[in-house]
Amino acid sequence: MLHGRKPYTLVALALVLPLQFPQGLAVSSMRSPNTPTYRVGILLPRAATGIALGFLNINLKATLLDLFGASLQSTSPHQELVDENDVRRHGGGMGVWLGIWSWCFSCSIGVGFLIGAFVINKLEPTWGFWIVVILTAAVLLLNVLIPEARRKAYRRSALGERSASDIARRNAKGEVTLHLKYTAPLWWGEEVVSGMVLCKRMIQQPGFIVLSLYLGWIYGQIVMVVVLLGALTSRYYRFRPPYVGLCVAALPIGGLIAVPFQKASLFSRSRSHPPRTDSMTFQKRVTWTSHLVRRAIFMIVLPFAGLAYTLTSTGPPMHYMAPTFFAALIGFLSNLAIAECHGLIMETYDTSDLQPGMTGRPRGNSVPESVRKKRTSYSCFPRVSAAIAISQTWGFLIAAATTAIGGRVERKIGAQAATGCVAGVLLGLTLLLISVLWRFRQVQVIPDAVFGGRSPSVVSEGWRPVVIGNPSGKMRRMSVLELGKQSRWTEIRRRNKLFSF
């Protein structure tokens, strides 16, 4: 963003407030379904609310990255040497914040369902919008009082270019354009175009497409479970709305239980017994402590939890606690999987230590002279932000489709068949994602000339190979996800003239 994050956050919240009033008025009393005026009166402000909340979501996501960074560097990273001064270690790294953020994205919809169930039990539906107004006003006041995570002064640093004859200097703004072109945008439209270009480049990576679709499908499954479990408990078990909401609340409760597992636990990157030597971090063997094995275990269990929910959602005489329990299990595993996928995105696309603005000037001659002599402004994590935005877009689209056709599919093929199909598709995506994450190929990331050998690239004038990224050797095992053109290690290979695009 060109003007800091706080102005956009405040404007988005300020727009959400008045947009709730026409929606509340449209449902304040019984309306005829044949009158299009009231439908437009609720759908048009709701679309505008979505746009405002989209701006809010993007800014709050980037604010979290400003506060905690995008580093998932463990005490024994895969085929990397530990560097305590690595800028990727700045911030919080992996921790409880990642689990809470993932829970807010995935499972918080169950909390909204619970509040709505209590509202419609004794109050008019319009009270749902008034509650949103109250909550938005409180959040708006909070954002007015708290300071910005990264102030404007740190976003408008000088972009200088020193030559023998003169010194050119100007203020630079616009993170995405700085990231792509090493220069600031001249106006805000150029920054928007740069964002679209970066998203296009991210989508062109096969590994990332699989990862983002997997994330989106998990969110769609969560929405379907919320909708179908609510319909199941109200139609077949004849529960009143508060009890329906409490049954659905099992899903966000299960997600909350998964939050502590994101910090120094069996499911995180922490190791209870660290290896004695660096070579032990990339031996050609697979153990239960391998990250891929642990990811594969709970990722494969998730679609089977969906299948178990399908088999128990038959209605009486099956006890209602059976589908409720498996809904909680889906929430638990979904939060684990989403947090782990967010971690994979940060690990794969965090290039902050390769940015000139993060480290002063580039190391050695790893970038062209025209770029190396510039003192570039600070740039955060555009690739990480773009990757998360794309995956959330898939999730919202799939959830919208689930909400739109969920009732029709339930009436046509049944709720069990619908949830079974969703779990089956998720199982296929899970197996595809595991194949994408499997490190199957040895790739050279450091030129031979660094270790005393001869390389054709050394002959090129004005360039010499350097060690970038703290690798433990010149070769690295990489997966399809890491071989993408926008990944961290592809960027390292490109700067070492081992890859060009």
C-alpha positions in Angstrom: 0.0 0.0 0.0 1.2 3.5 -0.9 0.0 5.3 2.2 0.5 2.9 5.1 -2.0 0.3 6.2 -3.9 2.2 8.9 -5.7 4.6 6.6 -7.1 1.8 4.4 -8.1 -0.2 7.5 -10.0 2.8 9.0 -11.7 3.6 5.7 -12.8 0.0 5.2 -14.3 -0.2 8.7 -15.9 3.2 8.3 -17.6 2.0 5.1 -18.8 -1.3 6.6 -20.7 0.6 9.3 -23.3 2.5 7.2 -23.7 -0.5 4.8 -25.3 -2.5 7.5 -28.3 -0.2 7.9 -30.0 -0.8 4.5 -29.6 -4.5 5.0 -31.1 -4.4 8.4 -34.0 -2.3 7.1 -34.6 -4.7 4.3 -35.3 -7.6 6.7 -37.0 -5.6 9.4 -40.4 -7.2 8.5 -41.9 -9.8 6.2 -41.3 -9.0 2.5 -42.8 -10.5 -0.6 -40.2 -12.6 -2.5 -41.6 -11.2 -5.8 -40.5 -7.6 -4.9 -37.0 -7.0 -6.4 -36.5 -3.7 -4.5 -35.8 -5.4 -1.2 -33.6 -8.0 -2.7 -31.5 -5.3 -4.4 -31.5 -3.4 -1.1 -29.8 -6.3 0.7 -27.6 -7.7 -2.0 -26.1 -4.4 -3.3 -24.9 -3.2 0.1 -23.7 -6.7 0.9 -21.5 -6.7 -2.2 -20.1 -3.4 -1.2 -19.5 -4.8 2.3 -17.5 -7.6 0.7 -15.3 -5.2 -1.2 -14.7 -3.2 2.0 -13.9 -6.3 4.0 -11.6 -7.5 1.3 -9.5 -4.3 1.7 -9.6 -4.9 5.4 -8.6 -8.5 5.2 -5.6 -7.7 2.9 -4.3 -5.0 5.3 -4.8 -7.0 8.5 -3.0 -9.9 6.9 0.0 -7.7 5.9 -0.1 -6.1 9.4 0.4 -9.6 11.0 3.4 -10.2 8.7 4.8 -6.8 9.7 4.5 -7.8 13.3 5.6 -11.5 13.2 7.4 -11.8 9.9 7.2 -14.8 7.6 10.0 -16.9 9.0 9.6 -20.5 9.9 13.3 -21.1 10.4 13.7 -24.0 12.9 16.8 -25.0 14.9 17.6 -27.5 12.1 16.3 -26.3 8.8 16.2 -28.5 5.7 19.7 -28.4 4.2 20.5 -25.0 5.5 23.0 -23.7 8.0 21.6 -21.9 11.1 22.3 -18.2 11.0 21.1 -16.3 14.1 21.5 -13.0 12.2 19.2 -14.1 9.3 16.6 -11.4 8.8 14.0 -14.1 8.2 14.2 -14.8 12.0 13.0 -11.3 12.8 9.5 -11.3 14.2 7.6 -14.0 15.8 8.0 -16.8 13.2 6.0 -19.9 13.8 3.9 -19.8 16.9 0.4 -19.5 18.4 -0.3 -16.4 16.3 -0.3 -18.6 13.2 -2.8 -21.0 14.7 -5.1 -18.1 15.8 -4.9 -16.5 12.4 -5.8 -19.8 10.7 -8.6 -20.3 13.1 -10.0 -16.8 12.4 -10.0 -17.6 8.7 -11.4 -21.1 8.8 -13.4 -21.9 11.9 -14.7 -18.5 13.1 -17.7 -18.9 10.8 -19.1 -21.4 13.4 -19.0 -18.6 16.0 -21.1 -16.4 13.7 -23.5 -19.2 13.2 -23.8 -19.6 17.0 -24.5 -15.9 17.6 -27.0 -15.9 14.8 -28.8 -18.9 16.3 -29.2 -17.1 19.6 -30.3 -13.9 17.8 -33.1 -15.6 15.8 -34.4 -17.5 18.8 -36.0 -14.5 20.5 -35.1 -11.5 18.4 -35.8 -10.3 14.9 -33.3 -11.1 12.1 -32.5 -7.4 11.8 -30.7 -7.6 15.1 -28.0 -9.6 13.4 -27.0 -6.4 11.5 -27.2 -4.2 14.5 -24.8 -6.5 16.4 -22.5 -6.2 13.4 -22.7 -2.4 13.7 -21.8 -2.6 17.4 -18.8 -4.9 16.8 -17.6 -2.9 13.9 -17.8 0.4 15.9 -15.7 -1.2 18.7 -13.1 -2.5 16.2 -13.0 0.9 14.5 -12.3 2.6 17.8 -9.6 0.1 18.7 -7.9 0.7 15.3 -8.0 4.5 15.9 -6.3 4.2 19.3 -3.6 1.7 18.5 -0.5 2.7 16.5 0.4 1.3 13.1 2.7 -1.7 13.0 5.1 -0.2 10.5 4.8 3.6 10.4 4.8 5.8 7.3 8.3 7.0 7.9 9.6 3.5 7.4 7.6 3.1 4.2 8.8 6.3 2.5 12.6 5.8 2.8 14.9 7.4 0.3 15.6 5.7 -3.0 19.0 6.9 -4.0 21.3 6.3 -6.9 24.9 7.4 -6.6 27.1 7.9 -9.7 30.4 9.6 -10.3 28.8 12.9 -11.4 25.6 13.3 -9.5 23.3 11.9 -6.8 19.6 11.2 -7.6 17.3 10.9 -4.6 13.6 10.6 -4.2 11.0 9.1 -1.9 9.9 5.6 -2.8 6.5 4.0 -2.0 4.7 0.9 -3.2 5.9 -2.4 -2.1 4.9 -4.7 -5.0 6.3 -2.4 -7.7 9.6 -2.1 -5.7 9.7 -5.9 -5.4 9.2 -6.5 -9.1 11.0 -3.6 -10.7 13.4 -2.3 -8.0 11.8 1.2 -8.5 8.8 3.0 -7.0 5.5 3.4 -8.8 4.7 6.8 -10.2 1.0 6.6 -9.2 -1.3 4.2 -7.4 -2.6 2.5 -10.6 0.9 1.2 -11.3 1.0 -0.5 -7.9 -2.4 -2.2 -8.6 -1.1 -3.5 -12.0 2.1 -4.8 -10.3 -0.1 -6.7 -7.8 -2.1 -8.3 -10.7 1.2 -9.2 -12.5 2.6 -10.8 -9.3 -0.7 -12.8 -8.8 -0.5 -14.0 -12.4 3.1 -15.2 -11.9 2.1 -17.1 -8.7 -0.8 -18.8 -10.4 1.4 -20.1 -13.2 3.2 -22.4 -10.8 1.7 -25.9 -10.8 2.8 -26.7 -7.2 1.3 -23.5 -5.9 -2.0 -24.2 -7.8 -2.4 -27.5 -6.0 -1.6 -26.0 -2.6 -4.0 -23.1 -3.0 -6.8 -25.3 -4.2 -6.2 -27.6 -1.3 -6.6 -24.6 1.1 -9.7 -23.4 -0.7 -11.4 -26.8 -0.6 -10.8 -27.2 3.1 -12.6 -23.9 3.7 -15.4 -25.0 1.4 -15.7 -28.3 3.4 -15.9 -26.3 6.6 -18.7 -24.2 5.3 -20.6 -27.2 4.0 -20.3 -29.0 7.4 -21.6 -25.9 9.2 -24.6 -25.7 6.8 -25.5 -29.4 6.8 -24.9 -29.9 10.5 -27.3 -27.0 11.2 -29.9 -28.5 8.9 -29.4 -32.0 10.3 -29.9 -31.0 14.0 -32.8 -28.7 13.3 -34.7 -30.9 10.8 -34.1 -34.4 12.1 -33.4 -33.9 15.8 -35.9 -31.0 16.1 -33.5 -28.8 18.1 -34.3 -25.2 18.9 -31.9 -22.6 17.3 -29.7 -22.2 20.4 -29.0 -25.9 20.6 -28.4 -26.1 16.8 -25.8 -23.3 17.2 -24.1 -25.1 20.1 -23.8 -28.3 18.0 -22.2 -26.3 15.2 -19.9 -24.5 17.7 -18.2 -27.9 18.1 -16.3 -27.1 14.9 -14.7 -23.9 16.0 -14.0 -25.4 19.5 -12.1 -28.2 17.8 -10.2 -25.6 15.8 -9.3 -23.8 19.0 -7.9 -27.0 20.5 -5.4 -27.1 17.5 -4.1 -23.6 18.2 -1.5 -24.6 20.9 -0.1 -27.3 18.6 1.5 -24.6 16.4 4.2 -23.8 18.9 6.9 -26.2 19.9 4.9 -29.4 19.7 4.6 -32.6 17.9 2.9 -31.0 15.0 5.3 -28.1 14.5 8.8 -27.7 13.2 10.3 -28.0 16.7 12.5 -31.0 17.5 12.8 -32.5 21.0 16.2 -34.1 20.1 18.1 -31.9 17.6 20.6 -33.6 15.3 24.2 -33.6 16.3 25.6 -32.6 12.9 24.2 -30.7 9.9 24.5 -33.7 7.7 21.8 -35.5 9.8 19.2 -32.9 8.7 19.2 -34.2 5.1 20.0 -37.9 5.3 18.3 -40.0 2.7 15.9 -41.7 5.1 12.4 -41.0 6.3 11.4 -41.1 10.0 8.3 -40.3 11.9 9.8 -37.0 12.9 10.1 -35.9 9.2 8.0 -32.9 8.5 6.5 -34.5 5.4 5.5 -37.6 7.3 3.8 -35.7 10.0 2.0 -33.4 7.5 0.9 -36.4 5.5 -0.6 -38.1 8.6 -3.0 -35.4 9.7 -3.7 -34.3 6.1 -4.8 -37.8 5.1 -6.8 -38.2 8.3 -8.8 -35.0 7.5 -10.8 -36.4 4.5 -11.5 -39.6 6.5 -12.8 -37.5 9.3 -15.2 -36.0 6.7 -16.1 -39.5 5.6 -16.8 -40.4 9.2 -19.1 -37.4 9.6 -20.9 -38.5 6.4 -21.6 -42.0 7.8 -22.9 -40.6 11.2 -25.1 -37.8 9.7 -28.1 -40.1 9.2 -30.3 -38.6 11.8 -32.2 -40.7 14.5 -31.6 -43.3 15.8 -28.0 -42.2 15.5 -27.1 -40.0 18.5 -26.6 -36.4 17.7 -23.2 -36.4 19.5 -21.7 -38.6 16.8 -21.8 -36.1 13.9 -21.1 -33.3 16.4 -17.9 -35.1 17.5 -16.7 -35.6 14.0 -17.5 -32.0 13.1 -15.2 -31.0 16.0 -12.5 -33.4 14.6 -12.8 -31.8 11.2 -12.3 -28.3 12.8 -9.2 -29.6 14.7 -7.6 -31.2 11.6 -8.6 -28.3 9.3 -7.0 -25.7 11.5 -3.8 -27.8 11.6 -3.8 -28.3 7.9 -4.5 -24.6 7.1 -1.8 -23.4 9.5 0.7 -25.8 8.0 -0.2 -24.7 4.5 0.3 -21.1 5.5 3.6 -22.1 6.9 4.6 -23.8 3.7 3.7 -20.6 1.8 5.9 -18.5 4.1 8.8 -21.0 3.9 8.7 -21.3 0.1 8.0 -17.7 -0.9 9.7 -15.6 1.8 12.5 -13.7 0.0 12.9 -10.9 2.5 16.6 -11.7 3.1 17.2 -11.5 -0.6 15.7 -8.0 -0.9 18.2 -5.1 -1.1 16.1 -3.0 1.2 16.2 -5.6 3.9 20.0 -6.2 4.0 21.3 -2.8 2.9 22.9 -3.6 -0.4 22.9 -7.0 -2.3 25.5 -9.5 -1.4 28.4 -9.4 -3.8 27.4 -9.0 -7.5 24.4 -11.2 -7.3 22.2 -8.5 -9.0 22.9 -6.2 -12.0 25.0 -3.1 -11.4 22.0 -0.8 -12.1 20.1 -2.4 -9.2 23.1 -3.0 -6.9 24.0 0.7 -6.7 20.5 1.7 -5.6 19.5 1.9 -1.9 16.1 0.4 -2.2 13.2 1.0 0.2 11.9 -1.5 2.6 9.7 -4.1 1.0 7.7 -6.7 3.0 6.5 -10.1 1.7 4.7 -9.5 -1.6 4.9 -13.1 -2.7 3.7 -14.5 0.6 0.8 -12.0 0.6 -0.1 -12.8 -3.0 -0.1 -16.5 -2.3 -2.3 -16.2 0.8 -4.7 -13.9 -1.0 -5.1 -16.3 -4.0 -5.7 -19.3 -1.7 -8.3 -17.3 0.3 -9.9 -16.3 -3.0 -10.3 -20.0 -3.9 -11.8 -20.6 -0.4 -14.3 -17.8 -0.6 -15.4 -18.9 -4.1 -15.8 -22.5 -3.2 -17.7 -21.5 0.0 -20.0 -19.3 -1.9 -20.7 -22.1 -4.4 -21.3 -24.5 -1.4 -23.7 -22.1 0.2 -25.6 -21.5 -3.1 -26.0 -25.1 -4.2 -25.8 -26.8 -0.8 -29.5 -26.9 -0.3 -30.3 -28.1 -3.9 -27.6 -30.8 -3.7 -29.0 -31.9 -0.3 -32.5 -32.2 -1.7 -31.4 -34.0 -4.9 -28.8 -36.5 -3.7 -29.0 -36.2 0.0 -26.7 -34.6 2.6 -24.7 -37.7 3.1 -23.8 -38.0 -0.6 -22.9 -34.3 -0.7 -20.5 -34.5 2.2 -19.1 -37.8 0.9 -18.3 -36.2 -2.5 -16.6 -33.3 -0.8 -14.5 -35.6 1.4 -13.6 -37.7 -1.7 -12.4 -34.6 -3.6 -10.4 -33.5 -0.6 -8.7 -36.9 -0.4 -7.7 -36.6 -4.0 -6.3 -33.1 -3.4 -4.5 -34.4 -0.3 -2.7 -37.1 -2.3 -1.8 -34.6 -5.0 -0.5 -32.1 -2.5 1.7 -34.8 -0.8 3.2 -35.6 -4.2 3.9 -31.9 -4.8 5.6 -31.6 -1.4 7.8 -34.7 -1.9 11.5 -33.6 -2.4 12.4 -35.9 -5.3 15.0 -34.0 -7.2 18.6 -32.9 -6.5 19.1 -29.3 -7.7 22.2 -27.2 -7.7 21.7 -23.9 -5.9 25.3 -22.7 -5.6 27.7 -22.5 -8.5 30.8 -24.7 -8.6 33.1 -21.7 -8.7 32.2 -20.8 -5.1 34.0 -24.0 -4.0 37.0 -23.5 -6.2 35.8 -25.1 -9.4 35.4 -23.5 -12.8 32.1 -22.3 -14.2 31.2 -20.7 -17.5 29.4 -18.0 -15.5 32.6 -16.8 -14.0 33.8 -15.7 -17.5 31.0 -13.2 -17.7 32.3 -9.7 -16.9 31.3 -8.0 -13.7 29.8 -11.0 -12.0 31.1 -13.5 -9.5 29.2 -16.3 -7.7 28.2 -15.8 -4.1 26.6 -17.9 -1.4 23.0 -16.8 -0.9 20.5 -18.3 1.4 22.8 -20.1 3.9 22.7 -23.6 2.1 24.7 -26.4 3.6 26.0 -27.5 0.2 25.8 -26.7 -3.5 23.0 -29.3 -4.0 19.6 -29.3 -2.4 16.7 -31.7 -2.6 13.6 -29.8 -3.8 9.9 -30.5 -4.5 7.6 -29.4 -7.2 6.4 -26.5 -4.9 10.0 -25.3 -4.4 10.8 -25.6 -8.1 8.2 -22.9 -8.9 9.6 -19.8 -10.7 8.6 -17.5 -7.8 10.0 -19.7 -5.0 12.8 -18.7 -2.7 15.3 -21.2 -4.0 14.5 -20.5 -7.7 15.3 -16.8 -6.9 18.6 -17.9 -5.3 19.4 -20.0 -8.4 18.5 -17.2 -10.7 20.9 -14.8 -8.9 23.6 -17.4 -9.1 23.0 -17.6 -12.8 21.9 -21.2 -12.6 18.4 -20.4 -13.8 16.9 -17.7 -16.0 13.4 -16.6 -16.9 
